[in-house]
Amino acid sequence: MCEPATVMKTTEWVQISCEVPTAMVESVAEYLIELSSTGVTIENRVLDTFSLDTLEETPFVSVTAYFPAEGPVEEMLRHIQEYLAANGPAYPGYVRSDPELKRIAEEDWSSSWKENFKPLRVGTHLVIRPTWEEFAADAADIIIDLDPGMAFGTGTHATTRLCLTVLERILSGETTPGWAARKVLDVGTGSGILGIAAAKLGAEQVVAIDVDEDAVRAAAENCALNGVSAKMQVSDTPLAMIGGFFDVILANILAEDLARLAPELTERLAPGGFLVLSGILTEKEPLVADRYADFDPDPVEVLREEDWSCMVYRRQP
């Protein structure tokens, strides 16, 4: 999952690594993301360059989170130990062990995860290519060159892959033949990966917003790298200040935030438009579904991968 999110300014970090059974990885990763707000890395998995089908399962996997060294590290460690002790016994093979701590410099952290970020094919024609990797593309491939830096979104996590898969179906006309999306809104753009994909798949205008300045910077750089800067506007403008209507709205954020933003997201959806909500743990689908039942867009489908869900809505034309 190597997907850093909101990052505090610091020069030294503490990484806390937990060795857990494979079946426990997603729940631990989600907990550490919420606790650290910096994302996690998952190691001890061998991944083929092109497909997740070759993912090699191992009995135990190391899940690592990062915390600013000047922060309450001991308190965070205690929370993690309590979480593992309370939840670990429910997973076969769990053996209680103390998480490992290691201090690292920011430059080491910001580059170490790159070792596990390889070219990845998503959907039918999309290929995510790290800027430091070579890839022999087919004629029909749509290449997204990416250097996420300190921003969320490499395409390797299920939430992003689900969004990209749905987005390709919508913008290619597979979902609704004869219908075209002109304007796209990407809420919580991170590295800009979803907005860039929308621009490359034919959207005429993409508005991408994020509250994190590192994300805005990374997304703007990735737009330029992919030659879509003329189509894509990236900023830290609050959602409440975004005007107009959009044919596709993408929001790959936490389920709780999706529920909170339901009025603001739905009121910006154009007639016939699609609302794509991801970042939802499958167990939290009812939270999102119940909230959006109060608004106009109709549910279209739910895609699931691992423990994650992507919920798609459409407003009547």
N, C-alpha and C positions, 0 to 999 in steps of 0.2 A: 504494500500500500504505500509507500513513500510519498506522502502528500502533505507537505507543510502548510499550515493555515496562517492565522493571524500571528505575527511575531513581534515580540518586544525588542527594543534596541538594547543589545548587550554584547559584550566582547567575550564572555565565557559562559558555557552552558554545563549543566549536569545531565548526563543521560542515565536513565533508569531502565534497566532491561529485566523483563520477566520471562522465565522459561515456563511455558504452559503446554498442555495437550493441544493438538491441532484443532480439535473440536471447540476449544475455548478461545481461539485466536480472535474471532470477530468481536465477541463480547468484551474481551480485555482491551482490544484496540479502540472500540467505541468509548469505553470508560476512560482510557488514557487521553483520548482526544478532548473529551469534555473537561478533564482535570487539568490538562496542560495548555490547551488552546494553541498548540504548535504542531499537531499532527503526530504520526508515528511512523516507524519503519518496521517491517516484518521480514525477518531473516530466516535462513535455513530452508528456503524453498528454491528449487531449481526451475527456472522458467525459460522455455524456448522463446526465441526472438519473435516468433509470429503468432503463437497461439497459447491460450490459457489451458488448452486441453492436455498439454504435456506437464502441467503443474505436478511436481513430485511431492506427494504427501510424506511427512515424517512424523514420528510419534510425538515429538516435542518441537515447539517453534519459539523463537525468541522475539518478543514484542518490545520495542524500545520507544520511550517517550523522552522529550527534551524539556528541561526547565531552566530558566535563567539562574545562574549561580548565586545572584544576590537575592533571590526570592526565598520563600519559606520551604526549602528543599526537604528538611526533616519532617515537616508536617505533611508534605505531599507523599513522602515515602511511607509514613504511617497510614495514610488513607489507602495507598495501594496495597500495603500488607493486610489491612483489614478487609479490603475488597476480595483479595485472593483467598484469604482464610474463610470468608463467608460464602463465596461462590464456587471455589475450586472443587470441593468434595462432590459436587453434582456432576462432574465430568470424569468419565473413566480414565484411569491412569494418572490422575492428578497426584502430585507429590509436593507437599508444602516445602518451599525453599525461599530464602530471602532474595529479593530483587538485587541486582548488581548495580552499583553506582560507579560512574566514571566522569571525570571532568574533561571537557574538550573545548578548544577554541572555536569561535564562530566560523572561521574559514574552513576548519576541518569538518564541522557539521554540514555546512552548506554545500560541500562537494562530495562527502562520503556516500550519500544516498544515490549519487549518479551511477555508481557501479552497477546497480540493479535496475536501472531505467533503460530499457532497450526498445527498439522499434516495435510497435504493436499495431496489429490490424484490428479494427473495430467495425462491426457492421459489414457491408458489402464492399465498399470502395475506400473507406477512410483508413489512413495509416498515420499514426502518431510517430514522428521521428525526432528523437533528441538531436539537438544541433551537433553534438559531438560523435554521433554514430552514422555510419554509412548504411545505405539501404538501396537495393536494386528494385525500383518501382516498376509495376506493370503500367501499360498505357492508360488503363482506366482508373488507376489509383488516384486518390485525392490526398496529397501529402500535407500534413500539418507539421511544420518544423517548430519545435518547442524547446525553450529553456525556461522552466518555471521559476528558477531562482528560489526565492523564499516564499513563493505564493502557492496556494492550493491548486492542484489540478494537473496531473500528468497523464490521465487517461487509464492508469493501471488499476484504479479502484473501481469496484462494481458500480458505485453511484454515478461516476462519470461515464463509464462504458454504457450503462443503460440509457443515459441522456443522449449520448452520441448516436446510439442505435435508433432511438425514437426520432431524433432530429433528422437523420438521414432518410428515414421512411417518409416523414412529413414533407421535407423539402424536395425530395425526388419525385413526389406525386404518387408514391406507392399507397399511402394511407388514403388520400383523397384525389383520384385522378382528375386533372383539369383545374385543380385549385393551386394557386401560387401564393407564397408568403413573401411579401415585400419588406415588411419591417419586423425586426426581431429585438426583443429585450432580454438581456442576460443579467440576472440579478445574483450578485455574489460571484462575479466573473473569475476571481482568482487569477490564474495564469492566462486567462482569456481563451482557453481551449474551446469552449462551447461556442462563443461568439465568432471565433475564427472559423470554426467548422461551418457555422451558419453562413458566413460570408462566402466561403469557398463552395458551398452547396447551392448558392444562387440568390441568397437574400440581398436585396438592394441596399438596405440600411440596417446596421446593428448598433444598438445602444447597450453598452456594457458598464455596469456599475459595481463598486466594491467599497466597503468602509475602510479597508486596509491600504495604506499608502504604498507598501511594498507590492501588493497585488496590482494596484493601478499602474505602477511603474513597469512591472513585469509584463502585464497584459499589453501595454502600449508598445513595449519593445518587441513582443511576439507578433503584434499586428504588423509592425514594420518589416519584421523578418519574413512574414508570409505575404507581404504585398497587399494587405487589405486595409491599410490605414485610411484610405479614401472612403471606404464603406463603413468603417467601424469607429465609433466614438467611445472612448474609455474615460471614466472619471469617477470621483468619489461623491458625486451628486446623490443625495438621499432619494430613496424611492418616492417619497412623498412629493418631491419636487420635479419628478419626471412627468412631462405632459404627453398628451396624444394617446393613440391606440396602436396596439401591436398585433400582428398576425400570429406570432409565436412568442410566448413568454417562457423562459427557462429559469428555473430556480433550483439549484442544487445546494441546498443548505439543510440545517437540522429540522426535523419534523416539528419541533416546538416553534421555530421561527416561521415555518411555512403556515402553521395554524394562525399565528399572530398576524401575519401579513396578508391573510386571505382577502380582506376588503380591498387593500391597495393593489394586489395583484389582479384580482378579477375585474376591477373597475377599469383597468387599462387594456383588457382583452377585446380585440375588435370582433365584430360579428363574423362567425365562421372560424375564428382563431383558436389555436391550440395552446393549452397551458400544460407545461411539462414540469412536474414536481419530483425531485429526487433528493437523496440524502436521508431517506426514511428507513429506519430499521423496520423490518417486516412486522414486528410486534406492535409498532406504533402506527400502522396503517389506519386503524379505526379512529385515532386522534385526528388525523388529517381528513379522512373521509367524512367524519361527523361535522367538522368545521366547514368544509366546502359544500356540504349539503345545504347550507344556508344561503348559498349564492347561485348565480345563474348558470355557469358552465356545467355541462353534463359529463359524467364519467364515461370515458371511452374504453380504457384498458389499464391493466396493472401488469408491469413487467417485474419479475423477481430474479435476483441472482444472489447466491450465497444467502446472507441474512438481510439483504437490502431490497427495497422496492422503489419503483418509479411509477408514479400515478399520472395518467394522462387524461385531461379534460378538454372539452370543446364547447365553445359557445355556438348556438344555433345561427346559421347564416342570416 
